[in-house]
Structure formats: structure tokens, C-alpha cells
């Protein structure tokens, strides 16, 4: 008898390539052979300041961790409604924006269907499409990583069930124009605009939602509010879509700690936005320092990271050298991004350490 239970897996699940997330500090420290507190962790686009002090106070004060969250997200949706100036019926909160990407695709995508994405972009779109048995149709960006909107529209076929834009785009840091997004919306296909890094650029397509019921906008509290570990994101969409998503999502996917942290964060927006401005200023300083290193091309970014092109054929060597020094950036080892790294914006001392290490490794 064949006792291998994997024989019952769906074929597309058997073929699935795991999405590579960010290792823990302990794993990074073990790789580098140094204590965790000496690691410079700039590979996850995380907020170096952490959450608002009001979040820590709220989580310590909360008394009902033994109770399930509200499956209808009433308090959450009402709070987000005031923050976004959007009706609560149009909002769904999720266990990070990753869950919302998954839910969107499970609403629309059947085996054999596809999504259209301008590449390179955030890997979760293609990964989540493959989990559904679909695929991602990649439309290459131009030499400046800008979107070829004509090719995007041409790539939309009868089996296309969604188009995804990250704006600012991860990992290139550039923003999709409203004209580019409108061109996709005008096809009538659902268009998902992932505004994970909105607070660092201030550009949004939320005002288009009244004109385009096929527009879905995603946001997160991971980056600007420093809540990456608590996993809280949100989607704004047509109320009918939101109702469907609420009906199909796991009832308790947003935990009570994340809910309390979001509400506390919004009560301390001035502090968090001051930190956002500090990150933007440090991004610009980092950009200037990287531009002074011969052989490295740093791409302009409107997010909290910078994409860097290293000398051809030396990407792995330089990345490994950084890791040995306890500096972890995100390495892209193939395709269009062969010999590229993405550096999150950290604290000034971390920027200085990265720049010094790159100068030394570049020779």
C-alpha cells in the first residue's frame, strides 16, 4: 500500500514553489555567527522605530485576550471608516494585506484563470494565484521599471480575472500613475492597487472608487505604523464585494491584539507620521550616499526602501559579504533583478554601516 499522503495533494499544490519570507533575528544571527542584537536587519522593509508607545500601553491594558474577536469587525471597520472617509460597508480588515490578496484571488480565480502583473513586483501576487490553481501573466516593465500600460491592457484576456499594481512598487519604489491604473480599470476587470507604502509617498487612487466599482485598494499598518508582527491590513472595495469577502473569510483572522494596536496607532498619528517623515529623510540621505559608491546604481524610491544594482556577476558575492558582517538586505538572484539588492531604510547608524560595508566589498 502506498502510504504517501502527498499523492492526494492537488497537482498545482504539489508544484508550488514556497514564497521566501524574512528569517527571524535568531536565524540571521546564526548565519552571521554574531549575537542577534548586533544584526542589521534591512531586508523586510520594516519600520525601525517600532510601534507607537500608545500601542504598548493599550496591549498591556487590554483585559479580554480570552475572548474571540468580533467576526463582523464592527469596531475596526467603524474606526477605519473615520480614518479613510469611506463607508464601513466598503472595508474589510485582514491578517495583513497578504490575507486580503489571498481572499481577493479566491473570490475571482479558478484553476486555469490568470492575473496580469507588471514585473518585477511583489511576489505574493503570483504565489497566491498559483495557490488557487491560476497563474500570473507577467508584463515586463521598461528599462526604468515603468509600466508598459499598453502591453498590460493587451495581456488581459478572457481568462484574466484581476490586474495587480503595487504603488509604490516593491521592489522598485516607483509609483503607478493614475492614467496607467485608469487604463486597466477601463477594461472592466477587477484591478487591485496595493498601497502598502502609501504613507511614504502620499499618492492614492482611493478617490477613484466611486467611479470604478472594479477598483480594490489595499493598505497595511505593517510599514508606517510599525505593526508588521501583529499582521493587520485593510481593503477598500465595492460594498457588495466587501460583503462577499466578509462572508468567506475566516471569522477570527484579525486577532484582538492587532485590533487594539490599530486603534491605538490611529490615536497617535502625529507621532507615527513624524517617524514616517524621518524615514523619508533618511531614505534621501541613504540615496545620496549610495550614489557616491562607484559601480552601484541606486534607483529613486518613494517607499521606505531603495533598490540597488550591483556590478554584473558580483551580486551574490557582495550579498554574502554583507551577511558575514551581520548586514541583511534582500537579494534578488535571478531574472531581471539578477545582481540587485533591496535595502530597507533603517536608522542613520544602520545606513552608515551599510554604506561603509558596500564601499569595502566593492573594493
C-alpha positions in Angstrom: 0.0 0.0 0.0 1.2 3.5 -0.8 1.3 5.4 2.5 2.5 8.7 1.0 -0.4 11.0 1.8 1.1 13.6 -0.7 -0.4 11.6 -3.5 -3.8 13.2 -2.6 -2.5 16.7 -3.0 -3.9 18.8 -5.8 -1.4 18.8 -8.7 -0.9 22.6 -8.7 -0.2 22.4 -4.9 2.4 19.7 -5.5 4.2 22.0 -8.0 4.0 25.1 -5.7 7.2 27.0 -5.0 7.3 28.3 -1.5 7.3 32.1 -1.0 10.5 33.2 0.7 9.7 35.3 3.7 12.1 37.1 6.1 14.2 34.9 8.5 14.0 35.6 12.2 16.7 37.6 14.0 17.9 34.3 15.6 18.4 32.6 12.2 20.2 35.6 10.8 22.5 35.8 13.9 23.3 32.1 13.5 24.2 32.6 9.8 26.4 35.5 10.6 27.9 34.0 13.8 27.1 37.1 15.9 24.6 37.9 18.7 21.1 38.9 17.5 21.4 42.4 18.9 24.3 43.1 16.5 22.3 42.2 13.4 21.4 44.9 11.0 18.0 43.7 9.6 17.2 45.7 6.5 15.6 43.0 4.3 11.9 43.2 5.3 11.0 46.9 4.8 10.2 47.1 8.5 9.8 50.3 10.5 13.0 50.9 12.5 11.1 52.9 15.2 8.6 50.2 16.0 5.0 50.8 17.0 3.6 53.9 18.8 4.1 53.9 22.6 0.4 54.0 22.9 0.2 50.5 21.3 2.4 49.1 24.0 0.2 50.7 26.7 -3.0 49.5 25.0 -1.8 45.9 24.7 -0.7 45.9 28.4 -4.0 47.4 29.5 -6.4 45.1 27.5 -8.2 42.5 29.6 -10.0 40.3 27.2 -7.5 38.2 25.4 -9.5 35.1 26.4 -12.4 36.3 24.2 -12.7 35.8 20.4 -12.6 38.9 18.2 -15.8 40.3 16.6 -16.2 38.3 13.4 -18.1 41.3 11.8 -15.2 43.7 12.7 -17.7 46.4 13.7 -15.3 48.5 15.8 -12.5 48.0 13.4 -14.5 48.9 10.3 -16.0 52.0 12.0 -12.6 53.2 13.1 -11.1 52.7 9.7 -14.2 54.4 8.1 -13.4 57.6 10.0 -9.7 57.3 9.2 -10.2 56.8 5.5 -13.5 58.7 5.0 -15.0 55.6 3.5 -18.2 53.8 4.4 -17.6 50.9 6.8 -19.5 48.6 4.5 -16.7 49.1 1.9 -13.9 48.0 4.3 -12.5 44.6 5.2 -9.7 44.1 7.7 -7.3 41.2 7.3 -4.4 39.3 8.8 -2.0 41.6 7.0 -2.6 42.6 3.4 -1.3 39.1 2.4 -4.6 37.6 3.6 -6.6 40.2 1.6 -4.6 39.3 -1.5 -5.4 35.7 -0.9 -9.1 36.4 -0.4 -9.4 38.6 -3.5 -7.9 35.8 -5.6 -10.1 33.1 -4.0 -13.1 35.2 -4.9 -12.2 35.6 -8.6 -9.7 33.0 -9.7 -10.4 29.4 -10.7 -7.9 26.8 -12.0 -6.8 27.9 -15.4 -7.5 31.6 -14.9 -4.9 34.2 -14.6 -4.0 37.6 -13.3 -1.9 40.3 -15.0 1.0 41.9 -13.2 3.8 44.3 -14.3 7.1 42.7 -13.3 9.2 42.8 -11.3 6.8 43.3 -8.4 5.7 41.9 -5.1 5.9 38.1 -5.2 2.8 37.3 -3.2 0.5 38.2 -6.2 1.9 35.4 -8.4 2.3 33.0 -5.4 -1.3 33.4 -4.3 -2.6 33.0 -7.9 -0.7 29.7 -8.1 -2.2 28.5 -4.8 -5.6 29.0 -6.4 -4.5 26.9 -9.4 -4.2 30.0 -11.6 -1.1 31.8 -13.0 0.3 35.2 -13.3 0.8 36.7 -16.7 4.0 38.8 -16.3 4.3 42.1 -18.4 7.9 43.3 -18.1 8.5 46.9 -17.0 10.6 49.1 -19.2 14.3 49.9 -18.7 13.4 52.4 -16.0 11.0 50.0 -14.3 8.0 51.9 -15.5 4.8 50.2 -16.5 4.1 49.3 -20.2 0.4 50.1 -19.9 -0.4 49.2 -23.5 1.2 45.8 -23.0 -0.7 45.4 -19.8 -4.1 46.0 -21.4 -3.2 43.8 -24.4 -2.3 40.9 -22.0 -5.8 40.9 -20.5 -7.7 38.0 -22.0 -10.9 36.1 -21.4 -9.4 34.2 -18.5 -8.0 37.2 -16.8 -9.8 37.8 -13.5 -7.7 40.6 -11.9 -4.9 43.1 -12.6 -2.5 44.0 -9.8 -0.5 47.1 -9.2 1.8 47.8 -6.3 2.1 51.6 -5.9 4.8 52.4 -4.8 6.0 49.2 -6.3 8.0 46.6 -4.3 11.0 46.3 -5.0 11.5 49.2 -7.5 10.0 52.0 -5.3 8.2 53.9 -8.2 4.5 54.9 -8.3 1.9 53.8 -10.9 0.3 56.8 -12.4 -3.4 57.4 -12.2 -3.6 57.2 -16.0 -2.0 53.8 -16.0 -4.4 52.5 -13.4 -7.4 54.0 -15.2 -6.4 52.3 -18.4 -6.7 48.9 -16.6 -9.9 49.9 -14.8 -11.5 50.9 -18.1 -11.3 47.3 -19.2 -13.8 46.3 -16.5 -11.5 43.7 -15.0 -11.0 43.8 -11.2 -8.0 46.0 -10.5 -6.2 45.7 -7.2 -4.0 48.6 -6.2 -1.7 47.7 -3.3 -0.8 50.9 -1.5 1.3 49.2 1.2 3.8 52.1 1.1 1.2 54.9 0.6 2.3 56.9 3.7 5.8 57.3 2.4 4.6 58.9 -0.9 1.1 60.4 -0.2 -0.3 59.3 -3.6 -3.5 57.2 -3.6 -6.2 56.1 -6.0 -8.9 55.9 -3.3 -10.9 58.8 -4.8 -11.4 56.7 -7.9 -13.5 54.1 -6.1 -16.8 56.0 -6.7 -16.2 55.9 -10.4 -14.9 52.4 -10.7 -16.6 49.6 -8.7 -13.9 47.2 -10.1 -11.2 49.0 -8.0 -9.9 47.4 -4.9 -7.4 49.3 -2.8 -5.2 47.6 -0.2 -3.3 49.2 2.7 -1.4 47.9 5.8 -0.3 49.0 9.2 2.9 47.0 8.9 5.2 49.7 7.5 4.2 53.2 8.5 2.8 52.1 11.9 5.4 49.5 12.8 2.9 46.7 13.3 4.4 44.1 10.9 4.5 41.4 13.7 0.8 41.9 14.6 -0.4 41.5 11.0 -3.2 44.0 10.3 -4.1 45.2 6.8 -7.3 46.5 5.1 -9.1 46.5 1.8 -11.4 49.1 0.4 -13.8 47.9 -2.3 -17.3 47.9 -3.7 -19.7 47.1 -0.8 -21.0 44.0 -2.5 -17.5 42.6 -2.8 -16.8 43.5 0.8 -19.9 41.7 1.9 -18.8 38.6 -0.1 -15.3 38.8 1.4 -16.6 39.1 4.9 -18.8 36.0 4.3 -16.0 33.9 3.1 -13.0 34.9 5.3 -12.1 33.0 8.5 -14.2 34.7 11.2 -11.4 35.5 13.6 -8.4 36.1 11.3 -7.7 39.6 12.8 -6.8 38.9 16.4 -7.8 41.2 19.3 -4.2 42.4 19.9 -4.0 43.6 16.3 -7.3 45.4 16.6 -6.2 47.2 19.8 -2.9 48.1 18.2 -4.5 49.6 15.1 -6.9 51.7 17.1 -4.1 52.9 19.4 -2.0 53.7 16.3 -4.7 55.9 14.8 -4.9 57.7 18.1 -1.2 58.6 17.8 -1.0 59.5 14.1 1.1 62.7 14.7 3.9 60.6 16.3 3.8 58.0 13.6 3.7 60.5 10.8 6.7 62.3 12.3 8.5 59.0 12.1 7.4 58.5 8.5 9.0 61.9 7.7 12.2 60.8 9.4 12.3 57.6 7.4 11.8 59.6 4.1 14.6 62.0 5.1 16.9 59.0 5.9 15.9 57.4 2.6 17.0 60.5 0.8 20.3 60.7 2.7 20.9 57.0 2.0 20.2 57.6 -1.7 22.8 60.3 -1.8 25.4 58.1 0.0 24.8 55.1 -2.3 25.1 57.3 -5.4 28.7 58.1 -4.3 29.8 54.5 -4.5 31.3 53.7 -7.9 29.7 50.6 -9.6 26.4 50.8 -7.7 23.2 52.2 -9.2 20.5 53.2 -6.7 17.0 53.6 -8.1 14.9 56.5 -6.9 12.2 55.3 -4.5 9.0 56.7 -3.0 8.8 53.9 -0.4 10.9 53.0 2.6 13.5 51.1 0.7 16.0 51.5 -2.1 16.7 49.1 -4.9 20.4 48.8 -5.8 22.0 47.4 -8.9 25.4 45.8 -8.1 28.2 45.1 -10.6 27.3 42.4 -13.1 28.2 38.9 -11.8 29.1 40.2 -8.3 25.7 40.3 -6.7 25.9 37.0 -4.7 29.5 37.7 -3.6 28.6 41.2 -2.3 25.4 39.9 -0.6 27.3 37.1 1.1 29.9 39.6 2.3 27.2 41.8 3.8 25.7 38.7 5.6 29.1 37.8 7.1 29.2 41.3 8.6 25.7 40.8 10.0 24.0 43.1 7.5 21.0 41.5 5.8 19.5 43.1 2.7 17.0 41.5 0.3 18.9 39.7 -2.5 17.4 39.0 -6.0 19.4 36.3 -7.6 17.7 35.8 -11.0 15.8 37.2 -13.9 15.6 40.9 -14.4 16.9 41.5 -10.9 20.0 39.4 -11.0 22.7 41.2 -9.1 20.2 43.5 -7.3 19.7 44.1 -3.6 16.9 46.0 -1.9 17.9 47.9 1.3 15.2 48.9 3.7 15.6 52.3 5.3 16.8 52.0 8.9 18.3 54.2 11.5 21.1 56.6 10.5 23.8 54.3 12.1 22.5 51.4 10.1 22.6 53.4 6.9 26.2 54.3 7.7 27.1 50.7 8.4 25.6 49.5 5.1 27.4 52.2 3.1 30.7 51.5 4.7 30.4 47.8 4.1 29.4 48.2 0.5 32.4 50.5 -0.1 34.7 47.9 1.4 33.2 45.0 -0.5 33.3 47.0 -3.8 37.0 47.5 -3.3 
